[in-house]
Amino acid sequence: MDRRRISALAHADHPIAAPLSDTSVARLLDRALRDGTEPDGAVPDGAERDRDVRDRDVRILDLGCGEAAWLVRAVEGRPGVRAHGVDLDAGTVARARDGIAARGFGDRVTLYAQDARAFVAEEPFDVVLCVGAAHAFGGLLPTLEAVRRHLAPGGTALIGDAFWEREPRQGTLDAGFEADDYTDLGTTVDRIVADGWTPVYGHISTTEEWDEYEWSWTGSLSRWALDHPDDPDSGEALRAAAEHRSGWLHGYRRTLGFVTLVLRRTPGRVR
Ligand SMILES: C[S@@+](CC[C@H](N)C(=O)[O-])C[C@H]1O[C@@H](n2cnc3c(N)ncnc32)[C@H](O)[C@@H]1O
């Protein structure tokens, strides 16, 4: 069964392809977009900031946008936001475009079906997102490098990546991870800071958010398989859901963490 079909079915009830609740996503976007409207680094008072967010044309980019769930939430209720998303998977992008058009955001969200590593834009962006897609760039630091290339001076990055909540045990490694895939949270943030970024907000996914994500992933795929017994993919879908659930429950639950950070460039470190 095509991995992309598995992913599309598995994310039916949890469109953000990362362990984050809608509330966490909304809060992170609020912080990132607020900071992204102040490219000179000035911090206006609350009233001015609110007006800024409403009236200003803010350009945001999502690298590895998947179904563009972050971008749809970013433009919802913010008429001044124009969003761009890049994803390698043409099928995912086509589905995302249909959803965006159906919601009436077609004129403000533009998607590109291409490799984000080769994406070139004419203008930089006020806010650049990359959540759960660091593997596309070969890890955290190359991801930050890619984000930096697209960021306007004074812009804001929103980066989500995994870390080890605790040392991975054999069950986690058996689920397909390598011990050096990630570092602990403190080291992860230290590496980002050493790369010239200052975290201005962050969110560490809770066990509840992880459980909701994984039960949705495995549950949606299983439900689809049970509802479509005649589909040639149903048996494989059920097996894929069971394997994923086992890898999670016997392996990485409470070992794999996920942190999403709102980042600004550290003065004096801007390249
Ligand atoms: C875990 S999903 C995250 C999607 C989205 N950021 C979210 O949080 O909902 C990772 C996405 O990265 C995309 N991807 C992987 N390699 C890529 C590449 N080289 N260029 C662009 N997208 C890529 C995949 O197709 C997938 O949609």
The ligand as an SDF file (V2000), in Angstrom:
LIG
                    3D

 27 29  0  0  0  0  0  0  0  0999 V2000
    4.9720   14.9380    9.1190 C   0  0  0  0  0  0  0  0  0  0  0  0
    4.4500   15.7960    7.6800 S   0  0  0  0  0  0  0  0  0  0  0  0
    4.2050   17.4170    8.3720 C   0  0  0  0  0  0  0  0  0  0  0  0
    3.2060   18.2250    7.5860 C   0  0  0  0  0  0  0  0  0  0  0  0
    2.8910   19.6130    8.1730 C   0  0  0  0  0  0  0  0  0  0  0  0
    4.0790   20.3980    8.4170 N   0  0  0  0  0  0  0  0  0  0  0  0
    2.0800   19.4980    9.4370 C   0  0  0  0  0  0  0  0  0  0  0  0
    2.5910   19.7870   10.5290 O   0  0  0  0  0  0  0  0  0  0  0  0
    0.8930   19.1440    9.3430 O   0  0  0  0  0  0  0  0  0  0  0  0
    5.9600   15.9760    6.7510 C   0  0  0  0  0  0  0  0  0  0  0  0
    5.7350   16.5030    5.3440 C   0  0  0  0  0  0  0  0  0  0  0  0
    7.0050   16.7900    4.7550 O   0  0  0  0  0  0  0  0  0  0  0  0
    6.8930   16.5060    3.3550 C   0  0  0  0  0  0  0  0  0  0  0  0
    8.2350   16.3680    2.7740 N   0  0  0  0  0  0  0  0  0  0  0  0
    9.1410   15.3700    2.9710 C   0  0  0  0  0  0  0  0  0  0  0  0
   10.2630   15.6310    2.2630 N   0  0  0  0  0  0  0  0  0  0  0  0
   10.0630   16.8110    1.6310 C   0  0  0  0  0  0  0  0  0  0  0  0
   10.8590   17.6290    0.7600 C   0  0  0  0  0  0  0  0  0  0  0  0
   12.1050   17.2840    0.4010 N   0  0  0  0  0  0  0  0  0  0  0  0
   10.3130   18.7900    0.2860 N   0  0  0  0  0  0  0  0  0  0  0  0
    9.0630   19.1690    0.6480 C   0  0  0  0  0  0  0  0  0  0  0  0
    8.2710   18.4360    1.4700 N   0  0  0  0  0  0  0  0  0  0  0  0
    8.7650   17.2850    1.9570 C   0  0  0  0  0  0  0  0  0  0  0  0
    6.0770   15.2320    3.3060 C   0  0  0  0  0  0  0  0  0  0  0  0
    5.5000   15.0260    2.0230 O   0  0  0  0  0  0  0  0  0  0  0  0
    5.0500   15.5130    4.4110 C   0  0  0  0  0  0  0  0  0  0  0  0
    3.8770   16.0930    3.8800 O   0  0  0  0  0  0  0  0  0  0  0  0
  1  2  1  0
  2  3  1  0
  2 10  1  0
  3  4  1  0
  4  5  1  0
  5  6  1  0
  5  7  1  0
  7  8  2  0
  7  9  1  0
 10 11  1  0
 11 12  1  0
 11 26  1  0
 12 13  1  0
 13 14  1  0
 13 24  1  0
 14 15  1  0
 14 23  1  0
 15 16  2  0
 16 17  1  0
 17 18  1  0
 17 23  2  0
 18 19  1  0
 18 20  2  0
 20 21  1  0
 21 22  2  0
 22 23  1  0
 24 25  1  0
 24 26  1  0
 26 27  1  0
M  CHG  2   2   1   9  -1
M  END
$$$$
